[in-house]
Amino acid sequence: MIIEHSPWLSSWYENSVYIKIPIEEFELSTLSFTYGDSHPTFSFRVNDGKEYRKKLYTYDEIFKIIEKYGSPQEWNGDGKYGPEIYIEVHVWSDETIDKYR
């Protein structure tokens, strides 16, 4: 899952759809975040020294990073400036997701 809509991800499929689930529906302790996709965030190939590399964030922590750097969808929606194209959300419980299946 990601925070907010990503036009870049939607472009992967001809008839792409997405759902929005309000953050209030989640137990915040069941969520973690990476600033950008988790694969390049933790890749040994991406070594640019940015502070958000190789880190997982809590809900409160990720919003401090967003305040500092902005939303990747706004400044790098097409990936032109690096692998940060969206903020990835890791959901560690099926409880909320099951309501939307």
Secondary structure, 3 states (H helix, E strand, C coil): CECCCCHHHHCCCCCCCCCCCCHHHCCHHHEEEEEECHHHHHCCCCCCCCCCCCCCECHHHHHHHHHHHCCHHHHCCCCCCCCCCCEEEEECCCHHHHCCC
